[in-house]
């Protein structure tokens, strides 16, 4: 079966760095997406990786290793507003998004 | 209005009620989606419409009935629901599901409670 694993919850301190991991086993691979979802709000697109390596976008970076079935989202200079759930999703060979259950990130002052 | 909007934002209904959820996208996209989001579970894809034609129905019970009158509007008609159907129902849209860089944009969801 298809599976996406990410930690259920993580806690970090304001101003620090946090890495949220995502491992996947899917039928084919056409890219990996990260979304951010604040409580009670819409998931919003953060990043898309289809090639190995690191993609940087301001304070957020996303890394992909296709051979390891692994990605991470790196958040730097954490702010209180970064408290949210972070969803990992893989586009499989049928162009269907397979979603992880999300990682709830709690930022403490 | 911009992006993807959903109404109502909250809905409480009894098991014998009939209600409808509405989604509208203002992005000029061709595809629209219904997802179910339950606590601590992955998003569950329910239905996909591409150019108003239904292309996915992931074994969703018949008590959920989608309708897509045009590429900008999507409805989910609900009847005789069960308490386990209580969840956040998210609508999304995208430009072209056949392209690998296609990105889905979500509405804020309808929080549904079935009593």
Interface residues (C-beta under 8 A of the other chain):
Chain A: X4 X8 X30 X31 X33 X35 X40 X41 X42 X43 X44 X45 X48 X50 X87 X89 X91 X95 X96 X97 X98 X99 X100 X101 X102
Chain B: X3 X4 X40 X41 X42 X43 X45 X56 X90 X97 X98 X100 X101 X102 X103 X104 X105 X106 X107 X108 X109 X111
